[in-house]
């Protein structure tokens, strides 16, 4: 549930910047907000990946089927891609003119 909310938040930030030229009136502040938001969004799937690789070797047994594990992993990768796009947009705003 939280991964879905975070991905919607990231897509909302990107679409607002696409539809409007700026959110706060200053590109530097828009860039800082984008980078911080992207890092926060990225932290949840990254923590899930660390749990998967190091701490819970038997995490696959927690899923009811292989299909649910596949969709969980797909959602984590999708949220990582969204957060990468938000970080890229924020960095572009931060260092751009």
Steps between C-alpha positions, in 0.01 A plus 500: 500500500774746595691427180194588294450826686866592455491429129186713459672778695804487272291493185295790635813706564631431150167578335461825694842613387416399144169686494628807685841650453566514874334401826651747743616774266870416544676229302749437781225429751314282249821305445563452870144379554533260206829349617383457859166356389673262259741380768213442741302309240808293415569411864205262541569265207871514579429388856285218365784392273750501786259292706458261211872458437650499847263470792216274396636224286165321515288800397360310202316269741301795637310537173195290428616426145778570257269740319458724805878505549540598135255790533665616825840506329353672192342772715831558679683537169230734367529722809880505461460615140253771600733622773792506256295717266404735785864528609602570139234769459596657833870498416429651160301778667770551760794539265309638199440863425 
